[in-house]
């Protein structure tokens, strides 16, 4: 099915092409309709063509080392898949299957070559769009792979909250306990030796005042640090919940496929039973 320049103009990959370049490309590419549950290509098939989503729903999947099918992408309108294999001329690493009635724009190496031969600058425009999407994908993977509750909390913490963490960390260390014990021992010893000349004689009222003031300040600071730790725990729990939810979705998807396979096998068995 032929394609018009207006349809190409709404595709982000060709957004920087001018009208002449779009007419050249439209004369090369074609629109292909697919029915529900139709396989577009499977892993290992020659990467002769790439596809751009026009309408419908497609799941692009890959089988990992544990032989689990992982959803790689669900392209939206204007998004492409299979381009890397098409450009490299290598077999597809993924499998693409339609879920509903779908219309795709099929593009092969010859289409790109003809466009670049006639309009050399079109290649730079397409490479610019591809580079933007590649960088966006890289950043998304980097953010998801390095997402750490501690880093997220630290990036949003205020100066006072960081001070509270340091005070709580020092107050709960052996360094603080030993240093504090030494200071108290030296303070009380000096005041006992000086006797009548001591500035804080026994029962060390001034020292008790300082200790009370220190405790009144230290307690809320430690509570601030504990609240931040609770926040980290909640965030860690939310991230774990998201991981578990994705795992549950994968398990449910696998169960649906097993049920579908069972139904197909039962249909085949019923056909075999009906044969004379």
N, C-alpha and C positions, 0 to 999 in steps of 0.2 A: 504494500500500500504506500503510495507516494506521500511525501511530506512537504509542507509549505514553509516558507521563510518565517511566517508569523508564529508558527508552532516552535520553531527553533529559537526565536527571539526571547521566549519566556523561559528558556533553559539557562541556568546560571553559567554552565560551562561555555556557552556561546554568547554570553551577555556582552562581551567586548567586540564582537564581530560587527562589521558594518553591513549595509544592505547587500552590496555586491558579494561579499564573502558568504552571507547567509544564503543567497540564491545559488551559489556554487555548491555549497554543502547540501542544500535541500535537494539538488538534482542527483546527489550521490546516495544519500541515506534513505531508509524506508521505515515505515511504521509496521510493526508486527503484532497481531492480536494473539493472545494466549487464553486458553480456557482454564477454569479453576483446577488446581492440583496438577497442572502440567509442568513438567520439568524443562526449564530453559537450557540448562547445561548441568553436568555433574563434574565432580572433581576428577581430573584426569583427562577430560575432553580437551581437544585442541582449542587454544584460545584464539580462535579465528575472528571473533567479534566481541564487542562490548555492548552494553545496553544502558539506556537512559530511561528512567521511569516517566511515563506520561500519565497513566492512570492505572488504578488497581492496587494490588498488594502482592509483594514479593518478599520471601524470606531467603536470605543468603546465609548458608550455614557451612560449618566445617567440623570435621571429626577430629577431636583432640587425641592425645596419647593414651587416654583411658578409654578410647573408643566411645566417647560421649559426644553427641551432636550438640554443637554450640552455635547459638544464633550470633552471627557476625554483624549483620545489618538488616534493616528493614527500610529500603530506600523510599524516600518521599518524592513528590513530584519534582522533576528536574535533577534528581540525584542519579549518579551513575554507579555501575558495578561491572566488574570484569575487565576494566581498562588496563590494569597492570599486565595481565596475561596477554591481552590483545597487542599491546605495544611491544612487549618483550617477545611475542611469538612463542610463548611457553604454554603448557597445559594449565587449565584452571586449577586453582588450589581449593576452591569452594564449590558448593552446589547451590543452585538457584532454582526455587520452585514457586510457582504462583499459588496464591490462596483464593483469589477471586478472578473474575474476568479482568484481564490486564492488557494494556497496550504499551508496548515498549518501542523505543527508537533504537534500531540496530545500526551500529557503526563498526566498520572494519578498518584495517590498516590502509587499504586502497582508498577509502573515502578521505582519510586524513592526508594521505600523500597527494591526492588530486587537489585538495584544498590548498595545501602548502605550496604546491607547484604553481598554481594559478595566483594565489594570494599569499606570498611568503610571510607577511606581517601577521597573518591570522595565526600562525604557529606560536608566535610570541604572546599573542592575546590569550590563547588557550593555555599556554604554559603558565601564564600569570594566574589564571583562575585555578588551575590545578595546584600551583604552589600555595595559594591561599588556603585551599581545602586541606592540603597535606599538612600545613602548619597547624591548622585548627584541629585536625585529627591527632597530631602529635601532642598538642597541648592537652587535649581531652584525655588521652591515654596517660600522659604524665601526671595529670591531676588525680585521676582515679587510682593510679598505681602507687602514688606517694601520699595518698590521703592518710594522715595520721592525726588522731585526736589531740595529742600533745602539741603538734605543730599548729593545728587550727586554733587551739586555745591561746597559745603564745602569740599568734599573729593578731589576736583581738584583745589581748590583755593590756590594761593601762599601766602607767608607771607605778601607781600605788599598789596595784595587785602584784606586780613583780617584786616590789619591796617586801610585801607581806610574805611572799613565797621564800625570799631569802632569809627573812627574820625567823620564820617557822623552821626552815631547814637548819639554820645555825642554832636556834634554841633547842632543837631536838638532837643535837650532836654531842659526842663525848668531849669535844673541844670546849663547848660552852659549859658543860657540867664541871670539868676539871678547872677551867679558868675561873668560873664562878666560885667554886669551892676554895681555890687559892686566895681569891680576893677577900672572901668572907673570913678566912682564917687569918690573913694578914691584918685585916681591919680590926677584928676582935682582939687579936694578940697585942697590937700596938696600944689600943685603948686600955687593956688590962695592965700593961706594963707602966703606962703613964699615970695610972691611978688618978690622983686628984687633978692632974694637969690634962687629963684626957678631954677631948672635945665631945665625945659621946660615951660617957662611962656606962658600965653595966646598969640596967638591962638593955643598953644600946637602942634607945628610943629613936634616934635619928636614923639608924640603920633599918629599923623596922618600918619607918616612914618611907625610906627609899625602896625597900622591898615591896611594900604595898603598892606604891606608885608603879614600880616595874611590872608587878603582876596585873594591875588594872589595865596597863597598856598592852602587855604581851598577850593576854587572853583574847581580846577581840582581833588582834592581828593573826593569831593562830586560827581563830574561827574563820577569818577571811580566807586563809590558805586552805582550810578544810572544805569550805564552800566551793573553791575552785577545783579541788580534787573531786568533789561530788559532780561538778559540771563535766569534768573529763570522763568520769565513769558513765554519766548519762550519754555523752556523745559517743563513747566507745560502744555502749549498748545499742545506740541507734544504728551505727555502722554495722555491727554484728547482725542486727535485725534485717538490714537491707540485704546483706549477704545471704542470710537464711531465706529471705523472701525470694531472691533470685534462684537459689537452689531449689526451693519448693516449686517455683514456676517451671524449672527445667524438668523436675520429676513429674509434674503434672503433664507436661508436653510429651514426655516419654511414655507415660501411661496412656495418653490419647492415641499415640502411634501404635502402641501394643494392642489396644482395643481395636483400632482400625485394621491392623494386620490380622488379628483374630477373626474379625468379621469377613475379611477377604478370603481367609483360609476356609471358613465355614461355607462361604458361597461356592468356592471351588469344590469342596467336599460334597455339597448338595448337587452340583452339576454332575459330578462323577457318579453319584448314586442314581441319578435319573437316566444315565446312559444305559442302553440295553446290554 
